[in-house]
Amino acid sequence: MAFDAETQALFKEEVAENLAELDGALLELEHSPNDASLVNRVFRAVHTLKGSCDMFGLTQVVTLAHDLESLFDHVRAGMRRVGKDLLDAAFAAKDRFAAMLTEGADPAAEEDPALTARLKELLRTPDLPDTPDAPSELPLPDDVATEWVPELAEATGEVHTWHITLAPSDPGHLAKSNPLALLDELRSMGHADIHGDLSKVPDLATLAPNDCYIRFDVDLIAETTAVPDSNTLRDVFCFLENQADVEIVSCDAPDAPTSEAVPEDATPPAQPPTTAAAPTPPTSASPGAPAPVAPKAPTPEGKNCPDPKRPAAGKKEAMPSLRVDAAKLDDLVNLVGELVIAQARLTQLASDLGHPALNNVAEEIERLSNELRDNTLGIRMLPIGTTFSRFRRLVRDLSSEMGKSIELVAEGGETELDKTVIEQLNDPLVHLLRNSIDHGIEPPNERLAGGKPETGTIILSAKHAGGEVVLSIIDDGRGMDPERLRAKAVEKGLLAPDARLSESEIFNLVFLPGFSTAAKITNVSGRGVGMDVVKRSMDALRGKIDIQSELGRGSRITIKLPLTLAIIDGLQIKAGQDQYIIPLSLVEECVELSHDHLDASGRGRTIQLRGEIVPYIRLREAFALTGDLPAIEQVVVTHFEGERAGIAVDQVLGQQQTVIKSLGNYIGNVPGISGATINGDGTMSLILDVPTLVASVRKAAA
């Protein structure tokens, strides 16, 4: 079957999500090998991947997924422990899935014979005896509740109750999808009572072995964390050819049941009535006897729903979502940016004409433009945890390869950042983590000799700070020796022998192209390229990076990034004949500066602000602007990196939305300037990079 480009793109995106879910579930399972919910997460991810690839005819992927699925089915059945051999094979299978799909999703993509043999061997050699509570097949007596489903564990929150009917009607259904596997997946979600109706099974003479004649009725009690809504249950059956074979009814609200049954244009097959019953514990008078069954009160829909041991909570509605092409979102942001520029022109025109009605319209357009901008940029914001989750596997594989024991701790994954920034963060963070693993964390014997725990720790954290996001990579490794760094820089000709540098500047030498302290070149580091790539990436993102380290104790690398690269609120100022923009998130207040405070030197300029001494720089001098100073200057007081600094300007023009434009490759990076924007009157304003500007002026004055 041929699929159009849009369907193939959707398939690739969903497969990527499933692979990421599988990777994350395996990593969590490694830390919690006895967590049954994680085993079920792995099983569902592999099962969904298998179904998607089967629909696209990727038989080799399906075969490998089936073996992995069977292996974790053994774990669920109590026949195998979650150990290193199983996890290593599962990780290798996940990588092979990704490789086979990257090879062009070719149905003829070759399997890995060694991996296949590895999985087959694990399947042949279970390391636990089969438990009596895990049967190999569904009991068939008609209208009798199953007894092999374990009791629902004590719930930690709300529960949902569902009635599910599965009546496979397609010829050859057993050859396409085994209903027992679907029922087993439902069983993994909570307490499931499963009943089989055999009334449609024909005589053996007319029975087709590949057809399924049994109707199944399932009463499911599940916690909301496992089954938040009916879509979760619908996903279990997403690969059935005839969706009319499944009916899902919510039993939480008897006065208004929710039916997820058949589309209006579909006619479900005729089904015989079945009475469902919940298992009741045997009484003391008849130990071991079959539990008596009692019919439950039907809902208004006539469905028999399970009666949970506690009152069912109200069902929470799932928030609807829509998958949107990233290119369309980028186009929307660009259009909003142009709208912001046009709105600024309208505001300028209304101000010049002084027409009251036009001013009212301009103010209304400005309000709507601000709301549209905020909502559009909000759509682009993603939790940075989506990037953090990728690095857990990197740390696991590299630490294993290098014979080190390392734990990655991720903090602040809910911190949101512009998707464009997140996409460009991957490579720099990979380089920094690889450096921490290779150069920072010591081997276990060296750590034990130094009085440290055998397992090293790398902390990857994110938090908001004003209009920035601050990322930190902290390790408890060997740290950096500033004297060794300086000597290596002199040896490589990157630093003059008589150069005087602060400790912070010495640590920043690692960002120079070609700088490396590695004794030998490996596949992880040693060529002096990685940290140079990091610095260039930070410059492209208008970010700042700083290193702190203590020999023998560890290192901290701090990255500061703007929340967005598109549109910001800015304060428009004027110096000489030119206009500039200061990001409003950095502005604290504005004060006047009279000539009484002027001096002939650029050294040590300060103002007193409510008893506090605040240093300031003059923008005219920083950019060598000509012309006479005004009688009264304005000092814009900014705050960044835990300190305050003032910027003396000729005039403060006011606040405006600022659409950030790049300076372009021809101009490149200019110290103190982070970009440009177009004003309402068509002129251009440069956007100030306040921290860099203040630091460069102070360094020149010193």
N, C-alpha and C positions, 0 to 999 in steps of 0.2 A: 504494500500500500504506500502510495506517495503522499508525503505531507508537505504543506506549504511552508515558506520560510518562517512565518509567524509562529506556527505550531512547533517547528523545530527549535526556534529560539526559546519558546516557553518550556519545552522539554529540557533543554540544556540548563535553563535557570532552575527548574525544579530538581533536576538531578544534582546540581551543585548544592542546593539547600539540603537535600537528603544526605549527601556525602559529608557536609559540614555537621549535620545532626549526628550522623554515625560516628564521626571523629570525636565530637564532644562527649557523646554517651560512653564511648569506649574509654576515654580519659577519666571520666568520672567513675566508671566501673572499676578502673585500676585502683582507685583510692577507696572504693566501697564495694568490694567483690561480693558481699552478701546481700546487696540491695536488689531485691527482685524487680523493683520498678525500673531500674537501670537496664537490667537484662531485657525487660519488655520493650524499653525504648530502642535498644539495639535491634531486637527482633523486628519491631515495626518499621524501623528505618530500612533494614535490608529487604523486608517484604515489599515495601512501597517501591524501592529501587528496582526490585525484580519485576514487579508488575509494569512499571513505566517502560523499562527496557524491553520487556516481552511485547508490549504493544507496538514498539518500533522495530521489532524483529532482530534485536541484538542478542542472538542466542548464546554467544559465548559469555556475555555478562550475566545473562539469566542463569546459566549453568553454574557459574562460580557463586552467584548470589544464593542459589538453591543450596549448595553445599554449606555455605556460611550460615544460612538460615537453619538448616538441619542441626548444625553444631550447637547453636544457641537454643534450639528446641530441646536438645539433650540437657542443657543447663537448666532450662525451665522445668524439665521433667525430673530433675534431681539425679541425673546420671553422670554429671560432670561438674567439677568445681571450676570457678573462674580463677585461672592461674596465669603465670607468665607465658607458658606455651600457647595457650588459647588466645590470649590478648595479642601476642606477637603475630600469630597467624591472622587474626582479625584485622590488625593494622595493615599487614601486608596485603590482605585482600582488598581493603579499602583503597590503598594506593594503587593496586592493580585495576580496580574499577575506574579510578580517575585516569589512569594511563590509557586504558582501552577506549574510554570515551574521548580522550584528547586526541587519540590517533585518527579521529574523524568519525567516530561512532560507526566504524565499519563492522557489519555483521560478521565478517570473516577475520576480525581481529583475533590474534592468536592468544591462547591461554598461556599461563605460566605453568609448565608441567610440574616443576618442583613445588609450587604453591598448591596446585591441585592435589598432588600426592600427600602433601603435608596435612591438608584438610581431611582427605580420605582416611589417613592414618588416625587422626584425632577422632573421627567418627567411629572407627573400628575399635578404639580402645578407650571406652568410658572408664573414668577413675572412681566412680561411685556406684554402689548397687542401685538398681531401679527401686524407687520407693513405692510402697503399696498404694499411696494416695495419688499416683499419677498414672491413670490407665492409658492403654494404647488405643482404645477405640470407644466410641460413644455407645452406652447401653441402648438397646433397641426396643424393649417392651413398650407398647403403645400407652401413652397417657400416664406414664410413671415418672415422677421427678427423679433427676439424677442425684446421686449421693456422694459423688467424688469431688465436687467443687469445695474447696476449703472455705471456711467461714470468713466473711469480710473482717479484716483487722479493725481494731478499734479506731474509728474515724477521728481525725484531728480537726475536721471542719465540717462543712455542709456536704450533704449527699444528694444525688439525683437518682430517680427511679425510672426505668425505661422498660417498655415491652417491645421486643423485636421479633418480627416474623420473617423467616427466610424460607422461600418455597422455590427452589431452582426449577426452571421450566425449559431451559435450553437443551436440545438434544446433545448428548455427549458431554454433559456438564462436568462429570467427574474427571474427564480427560482434560478439561480446561482449567478448572479451579475446584479444589477439594473443599467441600463445605466444612469438613472437620477442622481444617486449618483456620477458616474464618471464625468458627465457633471458639476455637482455642484462643484466638486473639481477643475475642470478647471476654473470655474467661480471665484473661490477664488484666482486665481493667477493673475488676471488682468481684462482687458475689453474683454468680450467674446460675440460675436454675434453667436447665435445658430439657425440653420435652420433644420427643420425636413422634410424629404421626405417620404410621405405616399403612394407612387405609388405601393409599394409591399405588402400593407396590403390587405389580402384576404377578401372575404365575411364572414359575421358572422357565416354562416353555416359551413365553413371549417377552421375557425380561432382557433388555439391552444392557450389557455390563457397564457401559460408559455413561448411562443415564442415571440421574438422581431422582428418585420418586418420593423421597421423604420430605415432609414439611417439618421445619423446626420452629418451635416457639421458645423464646428466651426471655426470662425475667432478670433484669440486670440492676443491681444496686451498686452505685459507684460514687466515689468522692468527686466533688467538683474539680479538684485538681487533676484527676485522671480523665474525666469526661465533662468538660465545661459546657458542651452543647451538643446538639444532635449532629453537627457537622463532623465531630470527631468519630461518631459511630458510622456516619455515612462514608467516611474515608476508608473504613475497614472493607467496604463492599464496592469501592470505586472501580474495580476491574471486572465486575460482572457485566456481561454483555447486555443483559436485560435488567435494568434498574427497577423495573416493576416487580421483580421477584422479592424485593425487600420492603418491609414496612416498619417504620420506627415511630413509636408513640411515647410522648413524655407523660408520666403518671404523677408529676409533682403537683399539678393544679387540677383537681378533679372537676372544678367548675369550668375550666377552659383548657382541655387537653390539647397538646400540640401534636399534630400528625405529620410525619415526614414520609408519608406513604408514596403513592403513585402519582406521577404527573397527570393532569386532567385529561390529556389526550391518550393516556395509556390505559389498557384494560387488564387488570391483574387476573391471573388464572384463578379458577374457582378453587376455594379452599374449604375443606371440611372443618366444622367447628371443633375446637379442642379446649378442654378445660385445663388451665394451668394450676399447679399447686405448689406451695412452698414446703420444703422439708421441715418436719418438726422433730425435735430430739426425742429418742425413745424414752418411754416412761420407765419408772423404776420397776413397775410390775412386769414388764416384758423386755428385759435386757436383750439387746441384739436383734430384736424383732424389727421388721420394716416399720419406718415411721409412718403414722397415719397422716393422711393429707386432708386439707380442708380447703374448699374453694374460697377464693378471695372475692370481695365485692367488686363487681365490674365498674369501670368508669362509664361516663355518659356515652363514650364511643363503643361500649360493649366489650372493651379489651380487659383482660385480667392482668392487673399490674401488681408487682410485688409490694408487699407491705414491709417497709424497713423497720428496724428495731427502734428507730427514733423518728420523730416527725420530720418529713422531708422539707428542706428549706426551699424558699422561692427560687425559681430558676433565674440565673443571671444571663441577660442577653449578651451575646458576643458582639463586639464592635465590628461592623462590616468593614472590609478592606478592599482595595482595588490595586491591582498590579499595574504600574505605569512605567513606560520606557524612560530610562534616565535621560535620554537625549531630548525627549519632550519636556521634561522638567527643567533641563538646562535652557531650552528655548523660552520657557515661561519666565524664568528668572531674568533672562536677557530682555524680554519684553517689559517686565516690570521695571527693570533698570532704565529703559528708554522712557517709560511712563514717568518715572521719578524726575528725569531730566526735563521732560515736557512740562510737568507740573511746576518745577522750579521756574521755568520761563514764564508760565502763566502767572505765578505769584509775583515775579518781577514786573511783568507788564501791568498787572492790576495795581501794584504799588506806585508805578510811574504815572498811571492815568488818574489815580485817586478816585475812581468811580465806585460808590458804595455798593451797588448791585454786583459789579464785577468782583469787588473784594470779597463779598459773601460767597460767590460761586467759587472763587479761588481757594477760600478757606475750606469749603466743603470738599472740593477736589483733593486738597492736601490731606484732609482727615481720611478720606477713602483710600488715597494712595498709601498713607502710612499703614492702614489696616491691611491692605492688599500685600504690601511689602512684608509686613511681619508674618502674615499667614503663609505667604509663598516661601519665605526663608525658613519658617517652621517646618514646612514639608521636607525641606532639604536636610534638616537636622536629624542625625542618627546617633544612637548610643554608641560610644566608642568601644563598648564591650564586644561588638561584632568583630572588631579587629583584634582585641585581646585574645579571643577564643582561638584564633589561628596559631598563636605562639605557644600554646601549651604542648602541642605535638612537636614543634620545633625543639623546645627545651628537652622533652622526653627523648627524642631521637639523638640529639647531639650529645646530651649527657651520657647516654648509653654508649654511644660510639667512642667517647673519650674516657670512659671508665670512671665517670664522676656521678655523685648522687646529688641531684639538684631539684629543689621544689620551687615552682613558679607560683607566686601569690599575686592575684589580680585584684585591685581595689578601684572603686569608682567607675565600674563598667557602665553605669547608667548615665554618666556624664555625656551630654550631647554636643556634637560638633558637626560642622557642615560636611556633607557627604563628599564633596570634592577634596576637602582637607584629609578626611579619613582615607580616601582612596590613595592619596599620595604619601600617607604615613607608613604604609606597609614596609617598603624597602628600607627606609631609615631605621625603623624599629627592629627589623630583622638584623641589620648590621650591628646595632647596639647590643642586642641580646646575644648575638654570636660572640661579640667581644667580651661580654661579661662572662659567658660560659668558658671561653678559651683562656682569656688572660686573667679574669677576676677570680672565679671560684677555683680553689685549690683541689687537688686530688684528695680522696678520703684520708689516706695515711698522713699527708701533710697537715690537713685540718686537725686530725686527732693529736698530732705532735704539738700543734700550736694551741691546744686547749679549746678548740672549737668543736661544735657538733659535726658528725661525719657528713651529714647532709647540708649542703649549702642552700641559701635562700636568695632568690631574686624577686624583688617586689616591683610590680608594674602598676602604677597608680595614675589616676586622672582626677582633676577637680577644677571647678570654675573659680576664677579669680578676676573680678571685674569683667572686662570685655574680652578676657583671654581664657584659654584652657591650659592648665599647667600639667604636663606629663612628667613623671619621675620614674627612673629606672635605678633601683637601689640594690646593691649586692653586699653580702658580708664576706667578701673574698679578701685577697691579699692587698688590695689598694694599689696606688701608684706612687712611685718614688720620684719626686720632682727633680732631684739631682740626676737621676738616670735619664729622665726625659730630656733634660737640658743637654747632657753629654751626647745623647744619641742625635739630637737636632744639630749640634755643632759638628759631629762626626759626618753627618750626611750633607753638610753645607747648607742647611736650612736656617741656621742662626749664627750670627757673628759671635766669636768667643767672648767679646767684651760687652755684649748686649745685656742691659739691665731689665729684668722682667719680674713682675709680681708672681706669686705662686699660682694665681688664677690664670695668668697669661701663659705660664709654663704648661699647665694642664691643657690649655687650648692648643698647644703645639701639635697635639695628636690629630687635629683636623687638617694639617698641612698635607698637600699631595705627596705621596711617597714616604710618609713618616710611618715607621713601625718599629716596635721593640721586640718583635718575635724573633727567637733564635733560629727558627727554621720555617720555611714556607709549607703550609698544609692546605688542605681543601677548605679550612675554616678561616684562616687569617695568615698574615705575614707579608702581603704585597703592598701594604700602605695605601690601599684604595678605598676600603670600606668607610672610614671616618670622613674622608674627603667627600664621598657621595652623600653622607649624612649632612655635612655642612652645606653643600650645594642645595640639597632638598629643603633644608630649613630656610635658606635664603629665598628659594622659590615660593615658599609658603608664607613669607614675611614673618618667620618665627625666629626665636632666639634659643640658643643652646649654651648651657654652662656646665662645667664639671667641678665637683668637689670630691676630694679623696683624702683618706688618712691611711698611711702605710700600715699594713697589717690588720686594718679594721674594715676596709671596704670602700666603695665609691658610690657617689650619687650623681647621676646625669639628669639635669632639669631642662625640659623643653617648654617654651611658652609660645602658644599659637593663637592667632586671632580666631574668633568664633566663626567668622565667615569671610570669604574672599570676594563677596559680591557687593553688598550694600551695607553702609554703616551710618550712624548718626555722627555728624561732625560739627565742630565749631569753626566758622569761617573767620579768618583774621587777615590783616593787611600789614605789610611791612614794605616801605618804599612804594613802588608802583605795582607790586605783585601781591597776589592773594594766595593764602595757604589754608589748609584744613588740618585741624588737630582732632583726632578721634575723641568723641565726647565721653567715652568710657574712661578716659584718662584725666579728664578735666575735673578739678575740684572747685575752683572759684576764680574770679577775675578781680584784681585790685588795681588802683591807679598808682602810677610812679611819676613823681614830679622831678624837676631838675635838681632839687636839693639832694636827691639820692644818687646823682650821677657822679662818676669819677673818671679819671683819665685812663685807668688801667682796667683790663678785663679780668684781673685776678680778685678772687674773694668777694664778688658782688653778692650782697644779701639784702633781704628786706625783713622787717619785723612784722610778723603776722600773729596778732593776739598773743604776744609774749614768746612766740617761737621764731627762731632764725631760719629763714628759707633761702637757700642760694638760688640765683637766677642767671640766665644767659640772655644776651641781646641777639635777636634773630637777624638784625641788620648786619652785625659783625660776623655772625656764623656763616652767612651767605655772601658777605662782602657787597652789600647793597649800598648804592650811592644815594645822596640827597640829605637834606637837613632833618634832624630829629624833631618830632612834634613837641610842643610845650609840655604836654602831659602824655606819657606812654601808659599802656595797659600791660599788666603782668598776668599772664594766664598761669595759674598754679596747677601743676599736674602731680599725680601720684602714680608711682610704678615701682615695682621691686621693693616695696616696703619703705620707700622714702618719697619726699616731696621735692619738687624743683620747679622754678618759675621760668617762663619764656616771655621776655619783654618784646612787645609788638607795638606798631603805631596805632592800630585801631582794631577793636573787636566788632565784627560786622553782624554776627548772630549765628543761630543754629540752622543747619540745613541737612537734608538727606544727601548722602554722598555715594554715588555710584563709582566704585573703584575701577580704574582702568590701568592696565600695565603700562610701564614706560617703554616697553618694547626692547627687542634684542639690540637695536642700534645704540640706544642710550645705556642699557644695562643697569646694573645696580649703582645707585648713587647714595653714599653715606648720608643718613638723615632724611632720606626721601623713600617712601614706600609705594608710591603710585601717584596717580593724578585723577582729576575728575573735571567734568564740564559744568560750568555755572549756568544759571538761568539766563544770563545775557549772552551766552555763547563763548565767553572767555574760559580760560583754564585755570584751575588751582592745583598746586602740588599738595600731596598729603604727607604730613610730617611723620617720620619715624622717631617719636619723641625720645625713647630710651637711648637709641644709637646717637641721635643728635646731641643730647646732653652729655653723654659719655665722651664723644669725640671732642667737644668744646672743652670739657674739663681736662682731658688728656693733653690737648694743645696748650692750655693755660699752665699746666704743671710742668 
